[in-house]
Amino acid sequence: MEVSAESDADYVAPRNETERQLVAIWSEVLKLDPENVGVNDNFFELGGQSLSAIQVVSKVQSQLGIKVSLKALFSANTIVRVSEVCQAIKAQHEKLSLKAELTEGEFEEFSL
């Protein structure tokens, strides 16, 4: 009898674009069919290890434009949790960008 890292009952498909992109990245790196990678699957139970984790972090940065640390991938080791990390990083960047724009505008307004 073949044992897999997931069962059909536990499979949850990606629900948003970030999760879909992460499934594609994990599938490519781990050489798995994307249809078999659910958002609650553990990266390491799917066959991931430190070298493949480095590849995932690199692909996330190049394809999604988000710099996720290796430490974050090790602790947030499901698509759902990595997606949440990505969303938090995006939100932080947007907040910092907006703050920089406001600050820059204030200086321009008061320049001599």
C-alpha positions in Angstrom: 0.0 0.0 0.0 1.4 3.4 -1.0 1.5 6.1 1.6 1.4 9.8 0.6 2.1 13.0 2.5 -1.5 13.9 2.3 -4.9 12.1 1.8 -7.6 13.2 -0.6 -9.8 14.2 2.4 -7.2 16.6 3.7 -6.4 18.3 0.4 -7.3 22.0 0.2 -6.8 23.7 -3.1 -5.2 27.2 -3.3 -7.8 29.9 -2.6 -6.0 33.0 -3.9 -3.3 34.1 -6.3 -0.5 34.0 -3.8 -1.3 30.5 -2.8 -1.5 29.4 -6.5 1.9 30.9 -7.1 3.4 29.2 -4.1 1.9 25.8 -5.1 3.5 26.3 -8.5 6.9 27.1 -7.0 6.8 24.2 -4.5 5.6 21.8 -7.2 8.5 22.9 -9.5 11.1 22.7 -6.8 9.9 19.4 -5.3 9.1 17.9 -8.8 5.4 17.2 -7.8 2.2 17.5 -9.7 0.6 20.8 -8.6 -2.7 19.0 -8.3 -1.2 17.0 -5.4 0.1 20.0 -3.4 -2.5 21.3 -1.0 -2.3 24.6 1.0 -2.1 22.7 4.3 0.7 20.3 3.2 4.0 20.5 5.1 6.9 21.4 2.9 9.2 18.9 4.6 6.7 16.1 4.6 6.4 16.6 0.8 10.1 15.9 0.5 11.5 19.4 1.0 14.9 19.8 2.7 17.3 22.7 3.3 18.6 22.9 -0.3 15.1 22.9 -1.8 14.0 25.4 0.8 16.8 27.8 -0.5 15.4 27.3 -4.0 11.9 28.1 -2.9 13.0 31.3 -1.1 14.9 32.3 -4.3 11.9 31.7 -6.6 9.5 33.5 -4.2 11.8 36.5 -4.4 12.2 36.4 -8.2 8.6 35.5 -9.1 6.6 37.2 -6.4 9.0 40.0 -5.6 8.8 39.2 -1.9 11.9 38.5 0.2 10.9 35.6 2.5 13.7 34.5 4.9 14.8 30.9 5.0 13.9 31.0 8.7 10.3 32.0 7.8 10.0 29.1 5.5 11.2 26.7 8.1 8.7 27.9 10.7 5.8 28.7 8.3 6.1 25.4 6.5 2.7 25.2 4.7 1.4 27.2 1.7 -1.2 28.9 3.9 1.3 30.1 6.5 3.9 31.2 3.9 1.2 33.0 2.0 0.3 34.8 5.3 4.0 35.8 5.7 4.0 37.1 2.1 0.9 39.2 2.7 2.4 40.6 5.9 5.6 41.5 4.1 3.6 43.1 1.2 1.5 45.1 3.7 4.7 46.3 5.6 6.3 47.4 2.3 3.2 49.3 1.2 3.0 51.0 4.6 6.6 52.0 4.4 6.2 53.2 0.8 3.2 55.3 1.7 5.0 56.8 4.7 8.0 57.6 2.5 5.7 59.3 -0.1 4.0 61.4 2.6 7.3 62.4 4.2 8.8 63.3 0.8 5.7 65.3 0.0 6.0 67.2 3.3 9.6 68.2 2.5 8.7 69.3 -1.0 5.9 71.4 0.3 8.1 73.3 2.8 11.3 73.6 0.6 12.7 77.0 0.1 
